[in-house]
Amino acid sequence: MDIELMINDYAIPWGIKIALAILIFVVGRMVVKGIVKIVRKLLGRTGKMDEMLINFVASIINAVLLLFVIIASLDQLGVDTTSLVALIGAAGLAIGLALQGSMQNFAAGVMILVFKPFKSGDFIDAGGVTGIVEAVQIFSTTMRTGDNKEMIVPNGAIYSGPITNFSARDTRRVDMVFGIGYDDDIRKAKTILEKLVAEDERILKDPAPVIALSELGDSSVNFVVRPWVNSADYWAVMWDMNEKVKLAFDEEGISIPYPQMDVHLHKQD
């Protein structure tokens, strides 16, 4: 009689509850899996979101929905889910405060992956580092400097300041300044600069290069030379032009003065 009572009062009701909890969990997992799959397809169709960001968003949605499924299953078993939800909320708040800096990096990483101010292979100046982007991740960006150092830069530091992308355009302008002495022939110097620019095949004809006398400085007469080149030729053209101008000026007897100061001494009796 006691066994029959236990079966009727405890075993059967609890068996039904456990079976329903398991059913809720199994069906809930299937529904969550379907929702996550749909979200992946919708995000992928935009063509603007990085695959890594899609995976991360899908993982977050999967975790949140599974948490609701687990809470629903526990509620079916008679567990006080109100206290559980409050505990999870308090834990989430504490974790959020503890990882405040990481959350800033995460938010910045999402913005970078969505708006794409740069991509892998671009040469940029951001977050106090100048180098080539090797990998863009959720919390940080890996860059390689000119002397082959690997730099891990937090995304928060990158997105909180200006981002200069030197690879964003196909062409760049090379800005150079060459000074000559006040006693030198400015027409001759300008002719030499025009000749050197015209002879360099890497310099583009359109836009036309600018060669002009820009300043009568304290110690020199300064010319600006501003040719346009393909981005890949920027540094080579600048370095070669500096060398060619120095050699040409030396051959033609045109001086390149350096800052100097005349000091006059007066002798008093």
C-alpha positions in Angstrom: 0.0 0.0 0.0 2.9 2.4 0.9 4.6 1.5 -2.4 1.5 2.1 -4.4 1.0 5.5 -2.6 4.6 6.5 -3.3 4.1 5.6 -7.0 0.9 7.5 -7.3 1.9 10.5 -5.2 5.6 10.9 -6.1 6.9 8.6 -8.8 4.3 9.3 -11.5 4.0 13.1 -11.0 7.8 13.5 -10.8 8.2 11.2 -13.8 5.9 13.3 -15.8 7.7 16.5 -14.7 11.1 15.0 -15.6 9.8 13.7 -18.9 8.3 17.2 -19.7 11.5 18.9 -18.6 13.6 16.7 -20.9 11.1 17.2 -23.7 11.3 21.0 -23.3 15.1 20.8 -23.3 15.3 18.6 -26.4 12.7 20.5 -28.4 14.2 23.8 -27.2 17.6 22.9 -28.4 16.3 22.0 -31.8 14.4 25.3 -32.0 17.5 27.2 -30.9 19.6 25.4 -33.4 17.1 26.4 -36.2 17.1 30.0 -35.0 20.9 30.2 -35.0 21.0 28.7 -38.5 18.5 31.3 -39.8 20.5 34.1 -38.1 23.7 32.9 -39.8 22.1 32.9 -43.2 20.5 36.4 -42.7 23.8 37.9 -41.6 25.7 36.1 -44.3 23.4 37.5 -47.0 24.3 41.0 -46.2 27.9 40.5 -47.4 29.1 43.2 -45.1 29.8 41.2 -42.0 33.0 39.4 -41.3 32.7 35.6 -40.9 34.3 35.8 -37.5 31.7 38.4 -36.3 28.9 36.2 -37.7 30.3 33.2 -35.7 30.6 35.3 -32.6 27.0 36.8 -32.8 25.7 33.3 -33.5 27.5 31.9 -30.5 26.0 34.7 -28.2 22.5 34.1 -29.5 22.9 30.3 -29.1 24.1 30.8 -25.5 21.3 33.2 -24.5 18.6 31.1 -26.0 19.9 27.9 -24.5 19.9 29.6 -21.1 16.2 30.4 -21.5 15.6 26.7 -22.5 17.4 25.5 -19.4 15.4 27.9 -17.2 12.2 26.7 -18.7 13.2 23.1 -18.1 14.1 23.8 -14.5 10.8 25.7 -14.0 9.0 22.6 -15.1 10.8 20.6 -12.4 9.5 23.1 -9.8 12.8 24.9 -9.3 12.5 28.5 -8.2 13.7 30.2 -11.4 13.1 33.7 -10.1 16.0 33.4 -7.7 18.1 31.8 -10.4 17.4 34.6 -12.9 18.3 37.2 -10.3 21.5 35.3 -9.5 22.4 35.2 -13.2 21.7 38.9 -13.6 23.8 39.8 -10.6 26.6 37.6 -11.9 26.4 39.2 -15.3 26.5 42.7 -13.8 29.6 41.8 -11.8 31.3 40.2 -14.7 30.5 43.2 -16.9 32.0 45.6 -14.4 35.1 43.4 -14.0 35.5 43.2 -17.8 34.7 46.8 -18.6 37.9 47.3 -20.6 37.4 44.1 -22.5 33.8 45.0 -23.3 35.1 48.3 -24.8 37.6 46.4 -26.9 34.8 44.0 -28.0 32.5 46.8 -29.0 35.3 48.5 -30.9 36.1 45.1 -32.6 32.5 44.8 -33.7 32.6 48.3 -35.2 35.8 47.6 -37.0 34.5 44.3 -38.4 31.2 45.9 -39.5 32.4 49.2 -41.0 35.9 47.9 -42.1 38.0 51.1 -41.9 40.9 48.7 -42.8 41.5 45.1 -43.7 44.3 42.5 -43.5 47.2 43.6 -45.6 46.6 47.4 -45.2 49.3 49.7 -44.0 47.8 51.9 -41.3 48.6 54.2 -38.4 46.2 53.6 -35.5 46.4 53.1 -31.7 49.9 54.6 -31.6 51.3 51.9 -33.9 52.2 52.1 -37.6 52.4 48.9 -39.5 50.7 46.3 -41.7 47.5 44.7 -40.5 47.9 40.9 -40.2 44.7 39.9 -38.4 41.5 41.6 -37.1 40.0 39.9 -34.1 37.1 40.6 -31.8 39.2 42.1 -29.0 42.5 43.1 -30.7 44.2 43.7 -34.0 47.6 42.1 -34.9 50.0 44.4 -36.8 53.5 44.0 -38.2 55.8 47.0 -38.0 58.4 48.0 -40.5 61.2 46.4 -38.5 59.2 43.1 -38.4 57.9 43.4 -34.8 54.5 41.9 -34.1 52.2 44.3 -32.2 48.9 43.3 -30.5 46.8 46.4 -30.3 43.6 46.5 -28.3 40.7 47.5 -30.6 39.5 50.1 -28.0 42.8 52.0 -28.5 42.4 51.8 -32.3 38.8 52.9 -32.5 39.1 55.7 -29.9 41.4 57.8 -32.1 42.1 58.7 -35.7 42.8 55.8 -38.1 45.1 56.6 -41.1 44.9 54.0 -43.8 47.8 54.5 -46.2 46.5 51.6 -48.4 42.9 52.9 -48.8 43.7 54.8 -52.1 45.5 53.7 -55.2 47.6 56.8 -55.4 49.4 59.2 -53.0 51.1 62.5 -53.1 54.7 62.8 -52.2 55.4 66.0 -50.4 59.0 67.2 -50.4 60.8 70.5 -49.7 64.2 71.4 -51.1 66.0 74.6 -50.1 68.7 76.5 -52.0 70.8 79.5 -51.0 69.8 83.1 -51.5 72.7 83.6 -53.9 71.7 80.6 -56.1 69.7 80.9 -59.4 66.1 80.0 -58.6 65.2 79.5 -62.2 68.0 77.1 -62.7 67.0 75.2 -59.6 63.4 75.0 -60.6 64.4 73.7 -64.1 66.5 70.9 -62.5 63.6 69.9 -60.3 61.2 69.8 -63.2 63.6 67.7 -65.3 64.1 65.2 -62.5 60.4 64.8 -61.9 59.7 64.5 -65.7 62.4 61.7 -66.1 60.9 59.5 -63.3 58.5 57.1 -65.0 56.9 56.2 -61.6 55.5 59.7 -61.3 52.0 60.1 -62.6 51.2 62.7 -65.3 47.6 63.1 -63.9 47.3 64.8 -61.5 50.2 66.9 -62.6 53.1 67.4 -60.2 53.4 70.7 -58.4 56.9 72.4 -58.3 56.8 75.9 -56.8 58.7 78.3 -54.8 56.9 78.2 -51.5 58.9 80.2 -48.9 61.7 82.7 -48.4 63.0 81.1 -45.2 65.5 82.4 -42.7 68.4 80.5 -44.2 67.1 79.2 -47.6 64.8 79.7 -50.5 62.4 76.7 -50.3 60.8 74.8 -53.2 57.9 72.4 -52.7 57.9 69.3 -55.0 54.6 67.4 -54.9 54.3 64.6 -57.4 51.6 61.9 -57.4 52.6 58.2 -57.5 51.0 54.8 -57.0 50.8 54.0 -53.3 53.3 51.2 -53.7 55.9 53.6 -55.1 55.6 56.2 -52.4 58.7 55.6 -50.3 60.9 54.6 -53.3 60.1 57.8 -55.2 60.8 59.9 -52.1 64.1 58.4 -51.3 65.3 58.4 -54.9 64.2 62.0 -55.5 66.1 63.2 -52.4 69.3 61.5 -53.7 68.9 62.7 -57.3 68.2 66.3 -56.2 71.3 66.4 -54.0 73.5 65.0 -56.7 72.1 67.3 -59.4 72.4 70.4 -57.2 76.0 69.5 -56.4 76.8 69.1 -60.2 75.3 72.4 -61.0 76.9 74.3 -58.1 73.6 75.0 -56.3 74.0 75.0 -52.6 71.7 73.4 -50.0 72.1 75.6 -47.0 71.7 74.6 -43.4 70.3 76.8 -40.6 73.0 79.2 -39.3 73.3 82.3 -37.2 75.5 85.2 -37.6 76.9 86.5 -34.3 78.3 90.1 -34.2 80.7 91.0 -31.4 81.2 94.6 -30.5 84.3 95.6 -28.5 83.8 98.3 -26.0 86.7 100.5 -24.7 
